[in-house]
Amino acid sequence: MSSKPDHSTLQQAAQWYARLAAAPGDARVHERWAQWHAQSELNRTAWTYVERIGQRFQPLQGDSEIALQTLRSARRAQPTRRQALSGLAVLVGGALLGWGGWQNARLRNGLLALQADLRSGTGEMREERLADGTQLWLNGNSALDVDFRADLRRLQLLQGEVLIETARDGRPFIVESSQGRMRALGTRFSVTQQDGVTRLAVFEGAVEIRTADGTSHRVIEAGSQVRFDAAVIDAPQPADPARQSWRKGILAANDMPLSAFAEELSRYRHGHLGVDPAVADLRVMGSFPLHDSDRALAMLQSALPVRIQRTLPWWISIEPR
């Protein structure tokens, strides 16, 4: 199974993609790309990731033409370059072969999300009132299923984040994620489904957590937040009330790591938004507009020692200045 490409490898792949698009008839550029592509499985995984995003922003035949031109260029190369040629099938078949191994779980959840009872797209915040009067706010790129029965109210969070204000009702109110089950005890709280982790923040009342494997159990009181996986619940930390501000179109950062800031903002941008590890731990303060992410990035660049690198219109990276 392939490893997730690091930031540097993804940047290299995006730069090669831009070079190929800018010089579709340059055999030397194609030859050098083929050599890079054949160097490692990590390079090929990164290329597939970049190519897949690129296909969302241009007709499919554009990427196919790049693949065919690369193949023709490599065929004109010397026989000693067969190692580079061996990687070309990955490019040509990338659109058909689908996700890399490191994204299988994300793909599975994404497919389920397409059929979810409630879902929101990139850049969309959705507000819903359930049959019992419970109020929900779905953050961007979020999805959940609703299962209300005579003796139970149950939500299954498939991806993203939901803010919940429960209505008074005699039935238990349950929220499930891949990592466990949360029972609301008359409360206002948010749940975020991340890669292998669930984050719970309680603003009013309390929420009882039980991990998926049944080994850990804890009640989280108002004013606290916690992360947990399928077996372990971390120690609670203070919850930031501003964490709810996204429902008003504002990303309120109160000493937030830049990596977390970018993850939040990416819900409101199409394409890729990456962060160089060298600046990932910088702390962000202030209020940023979620529905004008370009302005938010400009504000970030003016406040921190970072620069916004646009390798492609849909590929942006936050780099050291």
C-alpha positions in Angstrom: 0.0 0.0 0.0 1.4 3.4 -1.0 2.3 6.0 1.7 0.8 9.4 1.7 3.1 11.8 -0.3 4.8 14.4 1.8 4.4 18.1 1.0 7.7 18.3 -0.9 6.8 15.4 -3.3 3.3 16.9 -3.9 4.9 20.2 -4.8 7.2 18.5 -7.2 4.3 16.8 -8.9 2.3 20.0 -9.2 5.3 21.8 -10.7 5.8 19.0 -13.3 2.1 19.2 -14.1 2.4 22.9 -14.7 5.5 22.4 -16.9 3.8 19.7 -19.0 0.8 21.9 -19.5 2.9 24.9 -20.5 5.1 22.9 -22.9 2.9 20.1 -24.4 5.3 19.7 -27.4 8.6 19.8 -25.6 10.1 16.3 -25.7 12.9 17.1 -23.3 10.4 18.3 -20.6 8.4 15.1 -21.1 11.5 13.0 -20.9 12.6 14.6 -17.6 9.2 14.2 -16.2 9.1 10.5 -17.1 12.4 10.0 -15.3 11.1 11.7 -12.2 7.8 9.8 -12.4 9.7 6.4 -12.6 12.0 7.2 -9.6 9.6 6.1 -6.8 6.1 4.9 -6.0 5.8 8.0 -3.9 6.3 10.2 -7.0 3.7 8.2 -8.9 1.2 8.5 -6.1 1.7 12.2 -5.8 1.3 12.6 -9.6 -2.0 10.7 -9.5 -3.2 12.9 -6.8 -2.3 16.1 -8.7 -3.7 14.7 -12.0 -7.0 13.8 -10.3 -7.5 17.3 -9.0 -6.5 18.8 -12.3 -9.2 16.8 -14.1 -11.8 18.6 -12.0 -10.8 21.9 -13.6 -10.4 21.0 -17.3 -11.9 18.7 -19.8 -10.8 15.1 -19.4 -9.3 15.0 -22.9 -6.8 17.7 -21.8 -5.1 15.3 -19.3 -5.4 12.4 -21.7 -3.6 14.4 -24.4 -0.8 15.2 -21.9 -0.5 11.5 -21.2 -0.4 10.5 -24.9 2.2 13.2 -25.7 4.4 12.0 -22.8 4.1 8.4 -24.1 5.1 9.4 -27.6 8.0 11.4 -26.3 9.2 8.5 -24.2 9.0 6.2 -27.1 11.3 8.4 -29.1 13.8 8.2 -26.2 16.8 5.8 -26.3 16.2 2.1 -25.2 18.3 2.7 -22.1 15.4 4.8 -20.8 13.0 1.9 -20.5 12.9 2.3 -16.8 11.3 5.8 -17.3 8.9 4.3 -19.8 7.6 1.7 -17.3 6.0 4.4 -15.3 3.9 5.8 -18.1 1.1 3.3 -17.7 0.3 4.8 -14.3 -0.2 8.2 -16.0 -2.3 6.9 -18.8 -4.5 4.8 -16.5 -4.5 7.2 -13.6 -8.0 8.5 -14.3 -9.3 4.9 -14.5 -7.3 3.3 -11.6 -8.6 5.8 -9.1 -7.3 6.5 -5.6 -4.0 5.7 -4.2 -3.9 3.2 -1.3 -3.5 5.9 1.3 -6.9 7.4 0.3 -9.0 4.2 0.2 -10.8 5.1 3.5 -11.4 8.7 2.3 -12.9 7.4 -1.0 -15.1 4.9 0.8 -16.5 7.7 3.1 -16.8 10.0 0.1 -18.9 7.5 -1.8 -21.2 7.1 1.3 -21.4 10.8 1.6 -22.8 11.1 -1.9 -25.8 9.2 -0.8 -26.1 10.8 2.6 -29.4 12.3 3.9 -27.8 15.7 4.4 -24.6 16.9 2.8 -22.8 20.2 1.9 -20.4 20.9 -0.8 -17.1 22.8 -0.9 -17.7 26.4 0.2 -21.2 25.7 1.4 -22.6 26.0 5.0 -26.0 24.3 5.3 -28.5 24.9 8.1 -31.2 22.3 8.9 -34.0 21.8 11.5 -34.8 18.1 12.1 -38.3 16.7 12.8 -37.8 16.9 16.5 -36.8 20.6 16.4 -33.0 19.9 16.7 -31.0 22.5 14.9 -28.0 21.5 12.7 -25.3 23.4 10.9 -23.1 21.5 8.4 -19.7 22.9 7.6 -18.3 22.7 4.1 -17.7 19.2 2.6 -19.8 17.5 5.3 -22.3 14.7 5.2 -24.5 12.7 7.7 -27.3 10.3 7.8 -30.4 10.8 10.0 -32.2 7.9 11.6 -35.1 8.8 13.9 -37.1 6.0 15.4 -39.8 5.7 18.1 -37.2 5.2 20.8 -34.0 6.7 19.4 -32.6 9.8 17.5 -29.4 8.9 15.7 -27.0 10.8 13.4 -24.2 9.1 11.5 -21.4 11.6 10.6 -19.8 10.4 7.4 -17.4 13.3 6.8 -16.7 16.9 7.8 -18.2 18.8 10.7 -21.6 19.4 12.2 -22.7 21.8 14.9 -25.8 20.5 16.9 -28.3 22.2 19.2 -30.5 19.4 20.5 -34.2 19.8 21.1 -36.0 18.6 24.2 -37.2 15.1 23.6 -37.6 11.9 25.7 -35.6 9.8 23.2 -31.8 9.4 23.4 -29.8 11.6 20.9 -26.8 9.7 19.5 -24.1 10.8 17.1 -21.9 8.2 15.6 -18.5 8.5 13.8 -16.1 6.0 12.6 -14.3 6.2 16.0 -17.2 5.9 18.4 -20.6 6.9 19.7 -21.5 10.2 21.4 -24.7 10.6 23.5 -25.9 14.1 24.0 -27.1 15.0 27.5 -29.2 18.1 26.6 -26.6 20.1 24.8 -25.0 22.2 22.1 -21.8 20.7 20.6 -19.8 20.1 17.4 -18.4 16.9 16.0 -15.7 16.7 13.4 -14.8 13.5 11.5 -11.1 13.6 10.5 -8.7 11.0 9.2 -8.8 8.3 11.9 -9.9 10.8 14.6 -13.1 12.4 15.9 -13.0 15.8 17.5 -15.8 16.8 19.9 -16.3 20.3 21.4 -19.1 20.8 24.0 -20.5 24.3 24.4 -23.5 23.6 26.5 -24.6 20.6 28.6 -22.5 17.5 28.3 -21.8 14.6 25.9 -21.0 11.0 26.8 -18.4 9.3 24.6 -17.8 5.5 24.1 -15.1 4.5 21.7 -15.9 2.1 18.8 -14.0 -0.8 20.5 -15.9 -0.3 23.7 -12.8 0.0 25.9 -12.9 3.8 26.7 -15.7 5.9 28.1 -15.9 9.5 29.3 -18.4 12.3 29.8 -17.3 15.7 28.4 -18.7 18.7 30.1 -19.5 22.1 28.7 -16.4 24.2 27.9 -14.3 21.2 27.0 -13.2 19.6 23.8 -11.5 16.3 23.1 -10.1 14.1 20.4 -10.5 10.3 20.3 -9.9 7.4 18.0 -11.5 3.9 18.0 -9.8 2.9 21.3 -8.4 6.0 23.2 -9.9 9.3 24.4 -7.4 12.0 24.9 -7.4 14.3 27.9 -10.0 17.1 27.6 -8.8 20.6 26.6 -10.6 23.9 26.9 -13.1 24.5 24.1 -12.9 27.7 22.2 -16.4 29.3 21.9 -15.2 30.9 18.6 -15.1 27.4 17.2 -18.7 27.9 16.3 -18.2 31.0 14.2 -18.0 29.2 10.9 -21.8 29.0 10.8 -21.7 32.8 10.4 -19.1 32.6 7.6 -16.2 33.5 9.8 -13.0 31.5 10.5 -12.1 32.7 14.0 -8.5 31.7 14.8 -7.4 32.0 18.4 -3.8 30.8 18.5 -4.7 28.2 15.9 -1.8 26.2 14.2 -1.4 27.2 10.6 -1.9 23.6 9.5 -5.3 23.5 11.2 -6.2 26.9 9.8 -5.5 25.6 6.2 -7.5 22.5 6.9 -10.5 24.6 7.9 -10.1 27.0 5.0 -9.8 24.2 2.5 -13.5 23.3 3.1 -14.2 26.6 1.3 -11.8 26.3 -1.6 -11.9 24.1 -4.7 -8.5 22.4 -5.4 -5.5 21.8 -3.2 -4.4 24.0 -0.3 -1.1 22.7 1.3 1.2 23.9 4.0 5.0 23.6 4.1 6.0 21.7 7.3 8.4 24.5 8.1 5.5 26.9 8.8 2.8 24.4 9.8 3.1 25.2 13.5 2.9 29.0 13.2 0.1 30.4 15.3 -2.8 32.2 13.6 -4.9 34.9 15.3 -7.8 36.9 13.9 -11.1 36.6 12.0 -11.0 35.5 8.4 -13.8 35.4 5.8 -14.7 31.9 4.8 -16.6 32.8 1.7 -13.7 34.9 0.3 -10.8 32.5 0.8 -8.5 34.5 -1.5 -8.9 37.5 0.8 -8.3 35.2 3.8 -5.0 34.0 2.3 -4.0 37.6 1.6 -4.7 38.5 5.2 -2.7 35.5 6.3 0.3 36.5 4.2 0.3 40.0 5.6 0.1 38.8 9.2 2.7 35.9 9.2 6.1 35.4 7.6 4.6 33.3 4.8 4.0 33.6 1.1 1.1 32.2 -0.9 2.5 30.1 -3.8 0.2 29.5 -6.7 1.8 26.7 -8.8 -1.5 26.3 -10.7 -4.8 28.2 -10.4 -6.2 25.3 -8.4 -2.9 24.3 -6.5 -1.9 26.7 -3.7 0.7 26.2 -1.0 1.6 28.3 2.0 5.4 28.5 2.1 8.0 30.2 4.2 8.6 33.8 3.1 
